[in-house]
Amino acid sequence: MAEVTVDVDLYDFDTDDLVEELESRGYVCERGHRTQEDEPVEVIAEKAYWQIRDGLEVTPEIRDVIAALTGRIL
């Protein structure tokens, strides 16, 4: 059996398209996931964004996650 590896950047896809594709494969998708504190992830990401802007040191991966959730580049 042949195997192919493909590098895909999820930023190239619209969120609605990704949700539609997952749902077509039988997955259940929800928007606005919440944390244990019942606060939307987007709100936490926004708070983290401002903390990082104020000098909090984080890894490049965390910066990417915050940028993806807030739409703001750090």
C-alpha positions as CSV (number, residue, x, y, z in Angstrom):
1,M,0.0,0.0,0.0
2,A,1.4,3.4,-1.0
3,E,1.7,6.1,1.6
4,V,1.7,9.9,1.1
5,T,2.6,12.6,3.6
6,V,1.1,16.0,3.0
7,D,2.0,19.2,4.9
8,V,-1.2,21.3,5.3
9,D,-1.5,24.7,6.9
10,L,-5.0,24.9,8.6
11,Y,-4.9,28.7,8.2
12,D,-5.4,28.1,4.5
13,F,-8.9,26.8,5.3
14,D,-12.1,28.6,6.4
15,T,-13.4,27.4,9.8
16,D,-16.8,26.7,8.3
17,D,-15.3,24.5,5.6
18,L,-13.4,22.5,8.3
19,V,-16.5,22.1,10.4
20,E,-18.5,21.0,7.4
21,E,-15.9,18.4,6.4
22,L,-15.6,17.0,10.0
23,E,-19.4,16.8,10.3
24,S,-19.6,15.0,6.9
25,R,-17.2,12.4,8.4
26,G,-19.5,11.8,11.4
27,Y,-17.9,14.1,14.0
28,V,-19.9,16.5,16.2
29,C,-18.5,20.0,16.2
30,E,-19.3,22.8,18.6
31,R,-18.3,26.4,18.4
32,G,-17.2,28.5,21.4
33,H,-15.7,25.8,23.5
34,R,-15.6,26.7,27.2
35,T,-13.1,26.0,29.9
36,Q,-13.6,24.5,33.3
37,E,-14.4,28.0,34.6
38,D,-17.2,28.2,32.0
39,E,-15.5,31.1,30.3
40,P,-15.2,31.1,26.4
41,V,-11.8,30.1,25.1
42,E,-11.8,33.2,23.0
43,V,-12.1,35.4,26.2
44,I,-9.2,33.6,27.8
45,A,-7.1,34.0,24.6
46,E,-7.8,37.7,24.6
47,K,-6.7,38.0,28.2
48,A,-3.5,36.0,27.4
49,Y,-2.9,38.2,24.4
50,W,-2.8,41.4,26.6
51,Q,-0.6,39.6,29.2
52,I,1.9,38.7,26.4
53,R,1.8,42.2,25.1
54,D,2.7,43.4,28.6
55,G,5.8,41.2,28.6
56,L,4.8,37.7,29.7
57,E,7.3,35.2,28.1
58,V,5.7,32.4,26.1
59,T,6.8,29.8,23.5
60,P,6.3,30.4,19.8
61,E,3.6,27.7,19.8
62,I,1.6,29.5,22.4
63,R,1.9,32.7,20.4
64,D,0.5,30.8,17.4
65,V,-2.5,29.5,19.4
66,I,-3.3,33.0,20.7
67,A,-3.0,34.5,17.2
68,A,-5.3,31.8,15.8
69,L,-7.9,32.4,18.5
70,T,-7.8,36.2,18.6
71,G,-6.9,37.0,15.1
72,R,-4.1,39.2,16.5
73,I,-0.4,38.8,15.6
74,L,2.0,39.0,18.5
